[in-house]
Amino acid sequence: MTELCLVRHGQTDWNRLEIIQGREDNPLNALGRQQAEESATFLSQEKWDVIVSSPLSRAVHTAQAIATACGIEHKAILLDERFIEREFGAASGQPVKGIYEAVQADDQNQIPGLETEDEMRTRVLEGMNHLVDTYSGKRIIVVCHSHAIKAALSAIDGAYTFRHAMRNACSNYITHQQGQFEVKAVNVADHITDPTIMK
C-alpha cells in the first residue's frame, strides 16, 4: 500500500482577505508560518519517506517546515507543477464573494482563462499516479493548494466536490493499493490555529 497525505499550505494575506488566489506567488503571512509549523509538528509524529510540493512559495515554505520536523533535507523536496493551484484566469485577484458561484459553475464565459474542474482532476490525478508508480509502498506528503486537493478528492470519490471546505494547513489522507485510490480522512485540522473557527 502507498499512502499520500495532501497538505494545504498555510495562510497568506489573500486567504485572510478572502481574495481569489491562483498562480500568484504570494508568501505565507505570520499566521501562515505558524500554521506551517503546527502542521509540521503534527506530521512529525509519523514516519514519511517523500515530500513533494507545488512550486509556489507558500507551498514550498510549508513543505520546508514539514521536512525539517520530519528529518528530511530541504534539497530532497520534489517540486511538481501538476500540484500547482488552479488557474483562475480573470477571477484571480477578485474578492471570493463576488465570483464564487461563477467559479463553482466552471463558467469560462464569465471567467476567461479559468481552468476547468475536469482539467484540474486530470493533471492532479496524473501527478498522484506518477507518485504511486515511482514510490510504491512509500508514505508521501504532497504540499499543495485548496483546489488541487479538491481535484484529487473529487477524482477519487464523487461524494467530494469543489465546494468542500479546506482549511489552511489541513491534512488529507489517501491510500493506493491494487490500482485504486481511496480517501481515508479529509480536512484534518484540529491541530491548526484558525481564528475564524470557534473552539
FILO-884042 format. One record per residue: residue in three letters; x, y, z of N, C-alpha, C in turn. Coordinates in steps of 0.2 Angstrom, whole numbers, padded with zeros to 4 digits, always signed. Layout:
% residues N
ALAXYZXYZXYZ;...
% end
This chain:
% residues 199
MET+0004-0006+0000+0000+0000+0000+0004+0006+0000;THR+0003+0011-0004+0006+0018-0004+0001+0023-0001;GLU+0004+0027+0003+0000+0032+0007+0002+0039+0005;LEU-0003+0043+0004-0002+0050+0002-0006+0054+0007;CYS-0002+0060+0009-0005+0065+0013-0005+0072+0010;LEU-0011+0074+0007-0011+0080+0004-0012+0086+0009;VAL-0007+0091+0009-0007+0096+0014-0008+0103+0011;ARG-0013+0106+0013-0014+0113+0011-0009+0118+0014;HIS-0006+0123+0010-0001+0127+0013-0004+0132+0018;GLY+0000+0135+0022-0003+0139+0027-0006+0146+0024;GLN-0008+0150+0029-0012+0156+0026-0008+0161+0023;THR-0010+0164+0018-0007+0170+0015-0012+0176+0017;ASP-0010+0182+0015-0014+0188+0016-0020+0188+0012;TRP-0019+0185+0006-0025+0184+0001-0030+0179+0004;ASN-0028+0174+0007-0033+0170+0010-0036+0173+0016;ARG-0033+0177+0020-0036+0181+0025-0041+0186+0023;LEU-0039+0189+0017-0044+0194+0015-0049+0191+0010;GLU-0049+0185+0009-0054+0181+0005-0054+0184-0002;ILE-0048+0184-0005-0047+0186-0012-0045+0179-0016;ILE-0048+0178-0022-0046+0173-0026-0038+0173-0027;GLN-0035+0167-0026-0028+0167-0026-0026+0160-0030;GLY-0024+0161-0036-0022+0156-0041-0014+0155-0041;ARG-0012+0157-0047-0004+0156-0048+0000+0161-0045;GLU-0003+0166-0042+0001+0172-0039+0005+0169-0034;ASP+0011+0171-0034+0016+0168-0029+0016+0172-0022;ASN+0011+0172-0019+0010+0176-0013+0013+0172-0007;PRO+0017+0175-0002+0020+0171+0003+0016+0170+0009;LEU+0018+0166+0013+0014+0165+0019+0014+0171+0024;ASN+0009+0172+0027+0009+0178+0032+0011+0175+0039;ALA+0011+0179+0044+0014+0177+0051+0010+0171+0053;LEU+0003+0171+0052-0001+0166+0055+0000+0159+0050;GLY+0001+0161+0044+0003+0155+0039+0009+0151+0041;ARG+0014+0155+0043+0020+0152+0045+0019+0148+0052;GLN+0015+0151+0056+0013+0147+0062+0010+0141+0061;GLN+0005+0141+0056+0001+0135+0054+0006+0130+0051;ALA+0011+0132+0047+0015+0128+0044+0019+0124+0049;GLU+0021+0127+0054+0025+0124+0060+0020+0119+0064;GLU+0014+0121+0064+0009+0117+0068+0008+0110+0064;SER+0007+0111+0057+0007+0105+0053+0013+0101+0053;ALA+0019+0104+0053+0025+0100+0054+0025+0096+0060;THR+0023+0099+0066+0024+0096+0072+0019+0090+0072;PHE+0013+0091+0069+0008+0085+0069+0010+0080+0064;LEU+0013+0081+0058+0015+0076+0054+0021+0073+0056;SER+0025+0076+0060+0032+0073+0063+0030+0067+0067;GLN+0024+0066+0070+0023+0061+0074+0022+0054+0070;GLU+0023+0054+0063+0023+0048+0059+0029+0049+0055;LYS+0031+0043+0052+0037+0042+0048+0034+0044+0040;TRP+0038+0048+0037+0037+0049+0030+0043+0048+0026;ASP+0042+0046+0020+0048+0044+0015+0049+0050+0010;VAL+0044+0053+0008+0045+0058+0002+0041+0064+0003;ILE+0043+0070+0002+0039+0076+0002+0040+0079-0005;VAL+0034+0081-0007+0033+0084-0014+0029+0091-0013;SER+0031+0096-0017+0027+0102-0016+0026+0105-0023;SER+0020+0109-0023+0019+0114-0028+0025+0118-0028;PRO+0027+0121-0034+0032+0126-0034+0031+0133-0032;LEU+0025+0134-0030+0023+0141-0027+0026+0142-0020;SER+0029+0148-0018+0032+0148-0012+0028+0147-0006;ARG+0022+0148-0006+0018+0147+0000+0017+0139+0001;ALA+0018+0135-0004+0018+0128-0003+0025+0126-0001;VAL+0030+0129-0004+0037+0127-0003+0039+0128+0004;HIS+0037+0134+0006+0039+0136+0013+0035+0131+0018;THR+0029+0129+0017+0026+0125+0021+0029+0118+0021;ALA+0031+0116+0015+0035+0109+0014+0041+0109+0018;GLN+0045+0115+0018+0051+0115+0021+0050+0115+0029;ALA+0045+0118+0032+0044+0117+0039+0043+0110+0040;ILE+0039+0106+0036+0037+0099+0037+0043+0095+0037;ALA+0047+0096+0031+0053+0092+0030+0058+0093+0036;THR+0059+0099+0039+0063+0100+0045+0061+0096+0051;ALA+0054+0096+0052+0052+0092+0058+0052+0085+0057;CYS+0052+0082+0050+0052+0075+0049+0058+0072+0047;GLY+0064+0077+0048+0070+0074+0047+0072+0073+0039;ILE+0069+0077+0035+0070+0076+0028+0074+0082+0025;GLU+0079+0082+0022+0083+0088+0019+0079+0092+0015;HIS+0079+0098+0015+0076+0103+0011+0077+0101+0003;LYS+0083+0100+0002+0085+0099-0005+0082+0092-0008;ALA+0079+0088-0003+0076+0082-0006+0068+0083-0007;ILE+0066+0089-0006+0059+0091-0008+0058+0091-0015;LEU+0053+0087-0018+0052+0087-0025+0047+0092-0027;LEU+0048+0096-0032+0043+0101-0035+0040+0098-0041;ASP+0033+0098-0041+0029+0096-0046+0024+0100-0048;GLU+0024+0103-0054+0019+0108-0056+0012+0105-0057;ARG+0012+0098-0057+0005+0096-0058+0001+0097-0051;PHE+0004+0099-0046+0000+0101-0040+0000+0108-0038;ILE+0001+0112-0043+0001+0119-0043-0007+0121-0042;GLU-0008+0127-0040-0015+0129-0039-0019+0130-0045;ARG-0025+0130-0045-0029+0131-0051-0028+0138-0055;GLU-0028+0138-0061-0028+0144-0065-0035+0147-0065;PHE-0035+0153-0061-0042+0156-0060-0043+0161-0066;GLY-0039+0162-0070-0040+0167-0076-0042+0174-0073;ALA-0047+0176-0076-0049+0183-0074-0052+0184-0067;ALA-0053+0178-0064-0056+0178-0057-0050+0180-0052;SER-0044+0179-0054-0038+0180-0049-0038+0187-0047;GLY-0037+0188-0040-0037+0194-0038-0043+0197-0036;GLN-0049+0194-0037-0055+0197-0036-0058+0194-0029;PRO-0062+0198-0025-0065+0195-0019-0069+0188-0020;VAL-0068+0184-0016-0071+0177-0017-0079+0178-0017;LYS-0081+0182-0013-0089+0183-0013-0092+0185-0019;GLY-0089+0189-0023-0092+0191-0029-0091+0186-0035;ILE-0087+0182-0035-0085+0177-0041-0086+0170-0039;TYR-0088+0168-0033-0088+0161-0031-0092+0157-0035;GLU-0098+0159-0036-0103+0155-0039-0101+0154-0047;ALA-0098+0159-0050-0096+0158-0057-0090+0153-0057;VAL-0086+0153-0052-0080+0148-0052-0083+0141-0051;GLN-0088+0141-0046-0091+0134-0045-0095+0131-0051;ALA-0097+0136-0055-0101+0134-0061-0096+0132-0067;ASP-0090+0133-0066-0085+0131-0071-0086+0136-0077;ASP-0088+0142-0076-0091+0146-0081-0085+0150-0084;GLN-0082+0147-0090-0077+0150-0094-0079+0156-0098;ASN-0085+0157-0099-0088+0163-0102-0088+0169-0098;GLN-0090+0168-0092-0089+0174-0087-0082+0175-0084;ILE-0078+0169-0084-0072+0170-0081-0067+0167-0087;PRO-0065+0171-0091-0060+0169-0096-0053+0167-0093;GLY-0051+0161-0096-0044+0159-0094-0045+0154-0088;LEU-0051+0153-0085-0052+0148-0080-0051+0141-0082;GLU-0046+0138-0078-0045+0131-0078-0051+0127-0076;THR-0054+0122-0080-0060+0118-0078-0058+0113-0072;GLU-0063+0111-0069-0063+0106-0064-0060+0100-0067;ASP-0062+0098-0073-0060+0092-0076-0053+0092-0078;GLU-0051+0098-0080-0043+0099-0082-0039+0098-0076;MET-0042+0101-0070-0038+0100-0064-0038+0093-0062;ARG-0043+0090-0062-0043+0082-0060-0038+0078-0064;THR-0038+0080-0070-0034+0076-0075-0026+0077-0073;ARG-0024+0083-0072-0017+0084-0070-0015+0082-0063;VAL-0020+0083-0058-0018+0081-0052-0018+0073-0051;LEU-0023+0070-0054-0023+0063-0054-0016+0060-0058;GLU-0014+0063-0063-0008+0061-0066-0002+0062-0062;GLY-0002+0067-0058+0003+0068-0053+0003+0063-0048;MET-0003+0061-0045-0003+0056-0040-0001+0049-0043;ASN-0004+0048-0049-0002+0041-0052+0006+0041-0053;HIS+0009+0046-0055+0016+0046-0055+0019+0045-0049;LEU+0017+0048-0043+0020+0046-0037+0019+0039-0034;VAL+0013+0036-0035+0012+0029-0033+0016+0024-0037;ASP+0017+0026-0044+0021+0022-0048+0029+0022-0046;THR+0031+0028-0044+0038+0030-0043+0040+0027-0036;TYR+0035+0028-0031+0037+0027-0024+0032+0022-0021;SER+0031+0017-0025+0026+0012-0022+0028+0009-0015;GLY+0023+0009-0011+0024+0006-0004+0027+0012+0001;LYS+0028+0018-0002+0030+0023+0002+0025+0027+0005;ARG+0027+0032+0010+0022+0037+0013+0024+0044+0010;ILE+0020+0047+0007+0022+0053+0003+0017+0059+0006;ILE+0021+0064+0007+0017+0071+0009+0017+0075+0002;VAL+0012+0078+0000+0011+0082-0005+0008+0089-0003;VAL+0012+0094-0003+0010+0101+0000+0008+0105-0006;CYS+0001+0107-0006-0001+0110-0012-0007+0115-0010;HIS-0012+0115-0014-0017+0120-0013-0024+0118-0013;SER-0029+0122-0011-0036+0120-0009-0039+0117-0015;HIS-0038+0120-0021-0042+0117-0027-0038+0111-0030;ALA-0032+0110-0029-0028+0104-0030-0030+0098-0026;ILE-0031+0100-0020-0034+0094-0015-0041+0092-0017;LYS-0045+0097-0018-0052+0096-0020-0052+0092-0027;ALA-0048+0094-0031-0047+0090-0038-0046+0083-0036;ALA-0041+0081-0032-0039+0074-0030-0045+0071-0027;LEU-0048+0074-0022-0053+0070-0019-0059+0069-0023;SER-0061+0074-0027-0067+0073-0032-0065+0068-0037;ALA-0059+0067-0039-0057+0062-0044-0058+0055-0042;ILE-0057+0055-0035-0057+0048-0032-0064+0046-0030;ASP-0067+0051-0027-0074+0049-0024-0079+0055-0026;GLY-0084+0053-0030-0089+0058-0032-0093+0062-0026;ALA-0092+0059-0020-0095+0062-0014-0092+0069-0013;TYR-0086+0070-0015-0082+0076-0014-0083+0081-0020;THR-0084+0087-0019-0084+0092-0024-0079+0098-0023;PHE-0079+0103-0027-0075+0109-0026-0078+0113-0021;ARG-0084+0112-0019-0087+0116-0013-0085+0114-0006;HIS-0081+0108-0006-0079+0105+0000-0075+0110+0004;ALA-0076+0111+0010-0071+0116+0014-0064+0113+0015;MET-0059+0117+0015-0052+0115+0015-0049+0120+0019;ARG-0047+0119+0025-0044+0124+0029-0036+0125+0028;ASN-0034+0130+0029-0026+0131+0028-0023+0126+0033;ALA-0018+0123+0030-0013+0118+0033-0016+0112+0035;CYS-0022+0110+0032-0026+0104+0034-0022+0098+0030;SER-0023+0092+0033-0021+0086+0030-0026+0082+0028;ASN-0025+0079+0022-0030+0074+0019-0027+0068+0017;TYR-0029+0062+0019-0026+0056+0019-0029+0051+0013;ILE-0025+0049+0009-0027+0045+0003-0022+0038+0003;THR-0025+0033+0002-0021+0027+0001-0022+0024-0006;HIS-0017+0020-0009-0017+0017-0015-0015+0010-0015;GLN-0019+0005-0017-0017-0002-0017-0022-0005-0022;GLN-0019-0010-0025-0022-0014-0031-0025-0009-0036;GLY-0021-0004-0038-0023+0000-0043-0029+0005-0041;GLN-0031+0006-0035-0036+0010-0033-0034+0015-0028;PHE-0036+0021-0029-0036+0026-0023-0042+0026-0019;GLU-0041+0027-0012-0046+0028-0008-0045+0034-0003;VAL-0050+0038-0002-0050+0043+0003-0051+0041+0010;LYS-0046+0042+0014-0047+0040+0021-0049+0045+0026;ALA-0046+0051+0025-0048+0057+0030-0047+0063+0026;VAL-0052+0068+0028-0052+0074+0024-0052+0080+0029;ASN-0048+0086+0027-0048+0092+0031-0047+0091+0038;VAL-0042+0087+0040-0039+0086+0047-0035+0092+0049;ALA-0038+0096+0054-0035+0102+0055-0036+0105+0062;ASP-0038+0100+0067-0039+0102+0074-0033+0105+0077;HIS-0027+0103+0074-0021+0105+0077-0018+0112+0074;ILE-0022+0115+0070-0020+0121+0066-0024+0127+0069;THR-0020+0132+0071-0023+0138+0074-0027+0142+0068;ASP-0034+0143+0069-0038+0146+0064-0043+0151+0068;PRO-0041+0157+0068-0046+0162+0072-0053+0162+0070;THR-0054+0160+0063-0061+0160+0061-0065+0154+0063;ILE-0062+0149+0067-0066+0144+0069-0067+0144+0077;MET-0073+0144+0079-0074+0144+0086-0073+0137+0089;LYS-0068+0138+0094-0066+0132+0098-0071+0130+0103;
% end
